[in-house]
Amino acid sequence: MKPVLRNLLAISGGVLVGSAFNMLIVSKGGIYISPPLGVDPEDIKSIRANIHLYEAKHYIIPFLAHAIGTFVAAFVAVKLAIRRKQTVGIIVGTWFFIGGITVASMIGTPLSPTIVDLAFAYFPFAWLGLKLAK
């Protein structure tokens, strides 16, 4: 298999596995930190309508989901990649970073938790996944 094709499949596979981890953590996170009363964490409209009820503790699970999902995605993609492993890790981190910006914009998350999430969950954990996979 050509290296470019293999790397594209590695990126796709990493993104799929990392996204699954992200969704699993978000969906099970309410067991540990309950969402504000009346918020359905599975419904983005409910979250958007009630974002003003969120306290700092409610951002812990999403942060962990984003960080761990990105870490797993980068780790898997780099392990599967043939060449240019650092580029593969950066692409995966960028993919999740753009996703984070998109979702934060859709929900209307306040600025402080958004900045923390974007600054510390995506590229740092993609880099960690990259380093541990190499």
Order of alpha helices (4+ residues) and beta strands (2+ residues): alpha-alpha-alpha-alpha-alpha-alpha
